[in-house]
């Protein structure tokens, strides 16, 4: 399986323990199998290079859990965002990103403004970007770094235009759905 990770460093040996424990699928090394999305997701930071690392994952002998936009997916993300113990036994988890970057849908749920059903409806809106998370040392040992690309400011600007369009459409659909819920 070919995977991609956007960031600011060439990462030949990822650390699955680095990063937030309250991310969608808990702590792990976050990648995507969608090369184009990895490049669009890349960000620019002053004084840093923007890098997209390319990997190959040998899934033989690994437990790979695939999630789709479902109640199981929602409950798993909800639990991880609230730092509940991660009891899903998998080496690798593949599934959609929770599209709540612009509006903290899960945070709104916690505050009591939305119930879980309404939150899940809002999280179903927009494109389904897939993330692949390396959760265990076993899976990490089967992840091979292939190469990396350094993106130019011009490339980043072009990719950011695409993301801005997608985010604008997402905001429109989100607002429409939110208005329907209030009626």
MARMAR-351759 format. One record per residue (C-alpha): residue in three letters; y, x, z. Coordinates in steps of 0.1 Angstrom, whole numbers, padded with zeros to 4 digits, always signed. Example, Ala and Ser with C-alpha at 12.3 -4.5 7.8 and 13.67 -1.06 7.14 Angstrom:
2
Ala-0045+0123+0078;Ser-0011+0137+0071;
//
This chain:
183
Unk+0000+0000+0000;Unk+0034+0015-0010;Unk+0061+0011+0016;Unk+0098+0020+0019;Unk+0121+0026+0048;Unk+0159+0028+0045;Unk+0179+0049+0070;Unk+0199+0081+0075;Unk+0171+0107+0077;Unk+0141+0119+0058;Unk+0113+0108+0080;Unk+0081+0125+0071;Unk+0064+0117+0105;Unk+0076+0084+0118;Unk+0077+0076+0155;Unk+0063+0041+0162;Unk+0078+0042+0197;Unk+0114+0048+0185;Unk+0136+0018+0182;Unk+0141-0016+0198;Unk+0113-0033+0216;Unk+0130-0067+0209;Unk+0128-0065+0171;Unk+0111-0093+0151;Unk+0076-0078+0154;Unk+0082-0057+0186;Unk+0083-0020+0187;Unk+0070-0001+0157;Unk+0080+0016+0125;Unk+0096-0010+0102;Unk+0092-0007+0065;Unk+0090-0031+0035;Unk+0067-0033+0005;Unk+0096-0045-0016;Unk+0112-0013-0030;Unk+0142-0032-0044;Unk+0149-0048-0010;Unk+0147-0014+0008;Unk+0175-0001-0015;Unk+0196-0033-0010;Unk+0191-0031+0028;Unk+0203+0005+0030;Unk+0236+0010+0047;Unk+0263+0036+0046;Unk+0276+0055+0076;Unk+0304+0080+0078;Unk+0293+0115+0076;Unk+0256+0106+0071;Unk+0233+0106+0041;Unk+0217+0073+0032;Unk+0180+0078+0025;Unk+0151+0056+0013;Unk+0118+0071+0023;Unk+0087+0063+0003;Unk+0052+0061+0019;Unk+0017+0051+0011;Unk-0004+0034+0038;Unk-0042+0035+0036;Unk-0052+0002+0053;Unk-0089+0010+0054;Unk-0102+0004+0089;Unk-0069-0011+0101;Unk-0064-0045+0115;Unk-0036-0060+0093;Unk-0021-0092+0106;Unk-0003-0112+0079;Unk+0022-0138+0090;Unk+0041-0164+0070;Unk+0070-0186+0079;Unk+0051-0208+0104;Unk+0051-0218+0140;Unk+0029-0187+0148;Unk+0055-0164+0132;Unk+0083-0181+0150;Unk+0066-0179+0184;Unk+0057-0143+0179;Unk+0093-0133+0170;Unk+0107-0155+0198;Unk+0085-0137+0223;Unk+0094-0103+0210;Unk+0131-0110+0210;Unk+0128-0121+0246;Unk+0107-0090+0256;Unk+0076-0109+0264;Unk+0044-0088+0264;Unk+0032-0082+0228;Unk-0004-0094+0229;Unk-0010-0095+0192;Unk-0037-0069+0185;Unk-0030-0054+0151;Unk-0024-0020+0137;Unk+0000-0034+0111;Unk+0019-0066+0109;Unk+0032-0080+0075;Unk+0055-0109+0074;Unk+0090-0123+0068;Unk+0121-0111+0084;Unk+0138-0137+0106;Unk+0170-0145+0086;Unk+0193-0147+0116;Unk+0215-0117+0111;Unk+0246-0137+0103;Unk+0239-0164+0129;Unk+0219-0155+0160;Unk+0196-0185+0156;Unk+0172-0173+0183;Unk+0201-0167+0207;Unk+0214-0202+0200;Unk+0180-0215+0209;Unk+0179-0196+0242;Unk+0213-0210+0251;Unk+0199-0245+0247;Unk+0222-0255+0218;Unk+0192-0258+0194;Unk+0156-0266+0202;Unk+0128-0245+0188;Unk+0120-0270+0160;Unk+0157-0268+0148;Unk+0157-0231+0151;Unk+0126-0228+0130;Unk+0141-0250+0103;Unk+0172-0227+0102;Unk+0150-0196+0100;Unk+0132-0210+0070;Unk+0164-0209+0049;Unk+0172-0182+0025;Unk+0151-0155+0008;Unk+0118-0144+0023;Unk+0122-0106+0028;Unk+0089-0090+0038;Unk+0087-0064+0065;Unk+0056-0043+0072;Unk+0055-0028+0107;Unk+0033+0001+0117;Unk+0023-0008+0153;Unk-0003+0018+0163;Unk-0009+0055+0162;Unk-0040+0048+0142;Unk-0020+0031+0115;Unk+0007+0058+0117;Unk-0019+0085+0111;Unk-0028+0067+0078;Unk+0008+0065+0067;Unk+0016+0093+0042;Unk+0051+0103+0033;Unk+0055+0106-0005;Unk+0092+0113-0012;Unk+0127+0102-0004;Unk+0158+0093-0024;Unk+0194+0099-0013;Unk+0216+0071-0024;Unk+0251+0078-0037;Unk+0282+0058-0025;Unk+0282+0041-0059;Unk+0246+0031-0057;Unk+0252+0017-0022;Unk+0282-0002-0034;Unk+0262-0019-0061;Unk+0233-0028-0038;Unk+0258-0041-0012;Unk+0273-0064-0038;Unk+0239-0079-0044;Unk+0233-0083-0006;Unk+0268-0099-0002;Unk+0259-0125-0028;Unk+0226-0133-0011;Unk+0243-0135+0023;Unk+0270-0158+0009;Unk+0243-0182-0005;Unk+0224-0179+0028;Unk+0256-0189+0047;Unk+0261-0219+0024;Unk+0226-0231+0028;Unk+0226-0225+0066;Unk+0259-0244+0070;Unk+0245-0273+0050;Unk+0213-0275+0070;Unk+0233-0272+0103;Unk+0255-0301+0092;Unk+0225-0322+0084;Unk+0211-0315+0119;Unk+0243-0327+0136;Unk+0243-0360+0118;
//
